[in-house]
Amino acid sequence: MIRVLHIIQQLGPGRGGVRTFVSTMLDCPAPDIEQSVLSVGRVEGDRFGERFFGPLIDSYSPLLVGTLGAKRLGAFLSKHRFDIVQIHTNNALGFVFASEAKKAGVPSRIVHCHNSALGSTSRLKNMVNVAMIERFLPSASERWACSEVAGEYLFQGAGYALVHNGVDSDKFRFSSSDRAAVRHRLGIPCYATVIGFVGAGIPAKNTLRALDIFNQLRSSEADSRLLLFGQAEELPLAKEKADKLGLGESAVFIGTVDDIWRYYSAMDALLAPSFHEGLPIAFIEAQANGLPILSSDAVTQEADLTGLLKRAALSLSDKEWADLLVTCAGKRELTAETDYVPFLDKAGYTTRSLYEQLSDRYRNMTKGA
């Protein structure tokens, strides 16, 4: 039996890319691979059931997670045998954890990058991050990234393997019955334009700008709605801004849901004016649904698997963004009639492809062990 431990730095209450990826991998049907999860820092929300360990410290602080948390991680790995640790990260702490795993005798140590930036505007923090990467980089026996831009950011020119995020493409296909049911439940007319936003309150997602763009859209589409999913740290600011803009019931804060594929069918376009991204799982899900996407050009072009993604500069005005959004939403009737799942299958972004790829990688790592 191959024992794999997914290590995460911390988990907030939302449905983020790391949580989604790890949850997907825990459902991998390979009978010879046993997978579990450990969080070094604080966890809110779903804890992955019986296969969850931690948190090792009750804190979100990167300093505490990277010092006391890393020390406790080393002690944990010395007591429990794992063939492989897969460390999910977007910063140098992933390599610090790999160093502890190496000292504890774990033979295979994967550092898996899920984003394209540290997420901090602090020059000092970015300098420290780069210095720590240079120091601890050799501790990783494998380097994986969700996209080229993510790999180039974290691995500083060192080699890496691309591991595509995978979605259950059949589940995310467009459904006219889900579209009608969700709109009925939310009190949204069938003729209204519905815009989706995933990651509400996450600083990198630029929620406040999304509200400004939607407010501009309402000047020409009075019956439009904005559905916001997630509940991260800036959510109170987002709700306050929605009130100041007078959005009222047109901005619907959904929170975290377990059936987001139903909501995709109810939408006409997905809005993502992000400051930075890796390759968002939400974009893959949306494209499986045939949902047009308008994103910032901070999102890698790699994310366009189907021709449904339109990228725009953040320097454009809110009105220019709103006009582009109207154009995207206007394509929904046509895209809803098209099956985009074959595009994802061909590009390797389905759960089937992910399970096959990672199972083979895990087995190859442990050959001869």
Residue, then its C-alpha position, 0 to 999 in steps of 0.5 A: m500500500i502506498r501511503v500519501l499525505h497531503i499537507i496544507q498550510q491552513l484552510g479557511p471556510g471557503r471552497g478554495g482551489v486547494r480544498t477542492f483539489v485535495s477533496t477530489m484526490l481523496d476520491c481517487p479509486a486506486p486500491d493500492i493508494e491510501q491518501s490522507v490530509l494534514s493541516v499545519g495551521r488552523v482549519e475552518g469548515d470541512r475537515f475531510g472526515e476520518r482521513f484528516f490530521g491536525p491542525l498542529i497549531d491553532s493559528y493562521s500566522p505564517l510566522l507561527v505556522g512556519t516555525l512552531g508548526a513546521k517543528r510539530l510537522g517534523a515530529f508528526l512525520s517521525k512518528h507516522r510512516f508515509d511514502i509520499v508527502q504532497i505539500h500544497t502551497n503558494n509560498a516558501l513554507g512549502f519548502v520548509f515543510a519539505s525540509e522537515a519531511k526530509k529530516a523525518g525520512v519521508p522518501s518522496r516530497i512533492v511541493h505543489c504550487h497552486n498560485s502565481a504570486l505570494g499575495s502580498t504587496s510587502r516588498l520585505k515579505n516578497m524578499v523573504n519569500v524568495a530567500m527562503i525558496e532559494r535556501f530550502l528548494p533542494s528539500a523537494s524531491e518533486r516540484w509540481a504546478c497547476s500552470e506554467v505561470a505558477g511554476e515559473y513563480l514559485f520554482q525560480g527557474a528550477g524544473y517542474a511538472l505540470v499537474h492539471n486540476g481535474v473536475d467531474s466534467d459530467k456533473f458540471r455539464f449545463s442543465s436547463s432544469d438546474r437553471a430553472a430550479v436555482r433561479h426559481r429558488l432565488g427569485i430570479p426571473c428567467y429573463a434576468t442576466v445573472i453574473g457569478f463571482v467565485g471567491a468572495g472576500i479573498p483579497a486576490k479575487n478583487t471582490l470590491r472591483a467586481l461589485d463596481i463593475f456589476n453596479q455599472l452593468r445594472s445601469s443598462e441591465a436593471d434586472s441583473r443579479l450578481l451571485l457571490f460565492g465564498q466567505a473569506e476575510e474581506l467579505p464584511l468589506a464587500k457586503e458594506k460596499a454592496d450596501k453603499l452602492g445600493l445594490g440591495e437584493s441584486a447582489v446575492f451573497i450565497g456563501t459556500v455551497d456543495d453543489i456549485w455546478r447547479y449555480y453555474s447553470a443558472m448564470d450567464a457569465l462568470l466575472a473574475p477581475s483578479f489581481h493574480e491567479g494560478l489556473p483557477i479550478a472554478f474556470i475549469e468547472a465553468q467551462a465544462n458548463g459552457l459558461p462564458i468567463l470575463s477575467s483580468d489578464a492576470v489570469t494565464q491564457e492557459a486557462d482558456l481551454t474552450g474559447l469561452l475565456k475573455r481577458a481584460a486589463l484591470s486598467l480598463s474602466d468599470k464601464e468598459w468591463a461592464d460592456l465586455l461582460v454584457t457581450c459575454a453574457g449575450k453568448r450564453e444561449l448559444t454556449a448552453e447548447t454546446d457540449y464543452v466537456p470533450f475540450l476538457d477531456k482532450a486537454g486532460y482537465t477531468t478527474r479521470s485524467l487526474y486520477e490516472q496521471l497522479s496514480d502513475r506518478y505515485r507508483n513510479m515514485t515508490k518503485g523499488a522502495 
